[in-house]
Amino acid sequence: QVQLVESGGGLVQAGKSLRLSCAASGRTFSSMTMGWFRQAPGREREFVATTVAWSGGNTYYADSVKGRFTISRDNAKNTVYLEMNSLKPDDTAVYYCAAAIFVYSGTYADDRKYTYWGQGTQVTVSS
């Protein structure tokens, strides 16, 4: 079993930055592909970014956040981060951390591939 706990959400003005953290426990962190997803009110959950296990640092991003968000991981601290810059009101959502034991190349954006989920942290961007 894997436990994921997100932190770092909050209320921020458009154009500002936030950093989300997700602390993992219960399984060898370095062996897991870690992703961030988000869900805005009235919308389906959508992929944000992922960092792939055993890949030497491969990362993938949704087009909507590419160039503004950066995902990173610290295997020594069992933590994955999401640095969010130039935030927009459209980024307002509950952000979820997720972990997968194995994800085939090309399917990183599919939330069904992720087995473990955190409780979510709210990010609100005001205009």
C-alpha positions as CSV (number, residue, x, y, z in Angstrom):
1,Q,0.0,0.0,0.0
2,V,1.2,3.5,-0.8
3,Q,0.1,6.7,1.0
4,L,0.3,10.0,-0.7
5,V,-0.1,13.4,1.0
6,E,-0.2,16.6,-0.9
7,S,0.6,20.1,0.4
8,G,1.2,23.6,-0.9
9,G,-2.1,24.6,-2.3
10,G,-3.7,27.9,-1.7
11,L,-5.1,31.2,-3.1
12,V,-2.8,33.1,-5.4
13,Q,-3.1,36.0,-7.9
14,A,-2.8,35.4,-11.6
15,G,0.8,35.5,-12.7
16,K,2.2,34.3,-9.4
17,S,3.7,31.0,-8.5
18,L,3.0,28.0,-6.2
19,R,4.9,24.8,-5.4
20,L,3.0,21.7,-4.6
21,S,4.6,18.8,-2.7
22,C,3.5,15.2,-2.5
23,A,5.1,13.0,0.2
24,A,4.9,9.2,-0.4
25,S,5.3,6.3,1.9
26,G,4.8,2.6,1.8
27,R,6.8,1.5,-1.2
28,T,10.1,2.2,-2.8
29,F,9.5,5.7,-4.1
30,S,12.1,5.5,-6.9
31,S,10.3,2.5,-8.5
32,M,7.1,4.5,-9.0
33,T,6.0,6.8,-11.8
34,M,4.6,9.9,-10.2
35,G,2.0,12.1,-11.7
36,W,-0.1,15.2,-11.0
37,F,-3.7,15.5,-12.1
38,R,-6.3,18.2,-11.5
39,Q,-10.0,18.5,-11.4
40,A,-11.9,21.8,-11.8
41,P,-15.5,22.1,-10.7
42,G,-17.9,20.6,-13.3
43,R,-15.0,19.2,-15.3
44,E,-13.3,15.8,-15.6
45,R,-10.0,15.1,-14.0
46,E,-7.2,15.9,-16.3
47,F,-3.5,15.1,-16.6
48,V,-1.0,17.7,-15.7
49,A,2.5,16.2,-15.6
50,T,4.4,13.0,-14.8
51,T,7.9,11.9,-13.9
52,V,8.7,8.4,-15.0
53,A,10.5,5.9,-12.8
54,W,13.8,4.5,-13.9
55,S,13.9,6.8,-16.9
56,G,16.8,9.1,-15.9
57,G,14.4,11.9,-15.4
58,N,11.9,11.7,-18.2
59,T,9.0,14.1,-17.7
60,Y,5.8,14.7,-19.7
61,Y,3.4,17.6,-19.5
62,A,-0.1,18.6,-20.7
63,D,0.0,21.2,-23.4
64,S,-1.9,23.6,-21.2
65,V,0.9,23.8,-18.7
66,K,4.0,23.2,-20.8
67,G,6.5,25.9,-20.2
68,R,4.8,27.1,-17.0
69,F,4.9,24.0,-14.8
70,T,7.8,21.8,-13.8
71,I,7.5,18.4,-12.2
72,S,10.5,17.1,-10.2
73,R,11.2,14.3,-7.7
74,D,13.6,13.8,-4.8
75,N,14.0,10.1,-4.3
76,A,15.9,10.6,-1.1
77,K,13.0,12.5,0.4
78,N,10.2,10.3,-1.2
79,T,8.7,13.5,-2.5
80,V,7.5,14.8,-5.9
81,Y,7.0,18.5,-6.6
82,L,5.0,20.6,-9.0
83,E,6.4,24.1,-9.5
84,M,3.7,26.2,-11.0
85,N,4.6,29.6,-12.5
86,S,2.6,32.2,-14.4
87,L,-0.6,30.9,-12.9
88,K,-3.9,31.6,-14.7
89,P,-7.5,31.5,-13.4
90,D,-8.0,28.4,-15.6
91,D,-5.5,26.6,-13.4
92,T,-7.9,26.7,-10.5
93,A,-8.6,23.1,-9.5
94,V,-8.0,20.5,-6.9
95,Y,-4.6,19.0,-7.7
96,Y,-4.0,15.3,-7.0
97,C,-0.8,13.4,-6.7
98,A,-0.8,9.9,-8.1
99,A,1.5,6.9,-8.2
100,A,1.8,4.1,-10.7
101,I,3.9,0.9,-10.4
102,F,4.2,0.6,-14.2
103,V,2.9,2.8,-17.0
104,Y,3.5,2.0,-20.7
105,S,5.1,4.6,-22.8
106,G,2.4,6.8,-24.3
107,T,-0.2,6.2,-21.6
108,Y,1.2,8.5,-18.9
109,A,-1.8,10.8,-19.2
110,D,-4.3,8.1,-18.5
111,D,-5.4,8.3,-14.9
112,R,-6.6,4.7,-15.0
113,K,-2.9,3.7,-15.1
114,Y,-2.3,5.2,-11.6
115,T,-3.1,3.0,-8.7
116,Y,-2.6,5.3,-5.7
117,W,-4.0,8.8,-5.1
118,G,-3.6,11.5,-2.6
119,Q,-6.5,13.4,-1.1
120,G,-5.9,16.5,-3.2
121,T,-5.0,20.1,-2.5
122,Q,-7.0,23.1,-3.7
123,V,-5.3,25.7,-5.9
124,T,-7.3,28.9,-6.6
125,V,-6.0,31.5,-8.9
126,S,-7.7,34.9,-8.8
127,S,-7.8,37.3,-11.7
